[in-house]
Amino acid sequence: GLRAPVKPLRLTRHALVDRIEFYGLDVAWVEHIAREPEWTAPDPQPGVERRFGRVAELGGRVLRVACVEEEDHIRVLSVHPDRKARPPDAP
C-alpha cells in the first residue's frame, strides 16, 4: 500500500531555543517522539496533544513533546524532560 507522506515538523522558537537548546536535546529525538510517541495525553490547551517517549541517550528519561497536528505539518510548541510522566498502563 501507499504510505502517507511524512509531515514536516515545524518547531516554534520557544521549542527550539528555550527548550531543545536549553536542555541540550537532539532534534532527532523530538522528531521521533512527535511522529511515533510511546503514548499520548491531552494538553489543557485545546487542540494540543502531549506526546511522550523514552530516550535511551538520556538514560531512559521521558521527553514530553507538546504538538499541534496541522493538515500539512506537525507544530511542536514545547519540549521538556518529564520526570513524572508514566505511560497510562503503568502501575
N, C-alpha and C positions, 0 to 999 in steps of 0.2 A: 504493500500500500504506500501511498504518498505520505511523506512526513510533513507536518505543518512546518512552515519556515520558523526558525528560531527568532523570537522577538529580540530586538536590541535592548540593552539596558541603558537607561539614562539616569545618571547619578546626580542628585542635587548637589549644589556646592556644599551644603551642610553635611551631607553624607560623605562626600569625598574629602573635604578639608577638615571639618570639625570632628569627624568620626574615623574614617579609614586612615587618614594620615596621622591623626592624633594618637590612635591606638596602635599604629604600625601594622595594620591589617593588609592582607593581599586582596586586591580587587577580584582575583580569580575565585577566592573563597566566597566572596559576596555574590558573584555571578552564579556560582554553583548553587548556593542556598536559595537565591531568588528564583532560579529556574527549577530546582529539584529539591525542595525542602524535605526534611525528615518528618516535620509536622508543621501545621499552621494553626493560627488562632486569630480571632477578630481583634482589631485595634479599637480603642474607644472612639477614634476618629472615623466617621462614616467613609466607606469606600477604601479604607486602608486595611491591609492584611499583614499580620506579623508572620514571617516565615523563619523557621528555626532549623539549624543544622549544627552538628558537631564538627569541629575542625581538628584533625589529628595533629597538625603542626602547632596547635595551641594546647597540646596536652589533652585533647578531647573536650575542651571547653566549647560551650554552645554560643553561637552567634545568633542574634535576633536581627533580622532584616525587615524593616517596615517598607512595604511595597504598595504601589497602586498599579493594578493591571489595566493598561490602556489598550485600545484596539490594535495599535501598531508598535507598542513598546511597553516595557515594564519600567516604571519610575521608582527609583529607590530613594526614599525620603530620609532614612536614617539607618544606622547600623551600630550595634554595640555588643560586646560580650555580655551575656546574661547569666549570671551565676545562679539565679533562682529558677531558670527555665527547666521544666521537666516535660517530657512527652505526655500527652493526655492519658496514655495507658500505664504510665509509671506508677508504682505504689506510693 
